[in-house]
Amino acid sequence: MKPSYPLPQFPLHRFGLALMLPFALVGAIAFPNQLQTATAQTSGQTSGENRPLTIRSDVQEYDAKTQVVTARGNVQLLYPARQIQATSAQAQYFSKERRIVLSGNVYILQQGGNSIKGETVTYLIDEGRFVAQPRTGRQVESTYIVNDNDLNQATAPAPPTGNFRRSN
């Protein structure tokens, strides 16, 4: 089942080649030491495997002192290790705190069809938890795919089994 709100598609001609590169690739050239720390922290894995977090946007900035990446304009976030893709107006990746803050018309889609829409959504990487906030006077919208087969099995009475004797 497809979600009722598919991710917006952005024409590739709007992005230059340099803007299409993931921030990790750009960071590897300009900030190799900071990137190694940020990439290792992003994984959330104990096996030592690094997992990519790709952010595409019109403009990106990296603050070496705070180790914060800020992306603005037509932001697209892909985090395959957590099966997350998102769009927003702005994204900030706080590598020290291991959190991502998306703001401005945020739409997050997880594989399987679960989704969240809101004005600001914070993703706490280590906890695997989203905290969504609406625009003033509005609400956050979440869609969860529920497997009715599991629900029916949990609420249906168990069929009789074994030999039964009538008691008098």
Disulfide bonds with the S-S distance in Angstrom:
none
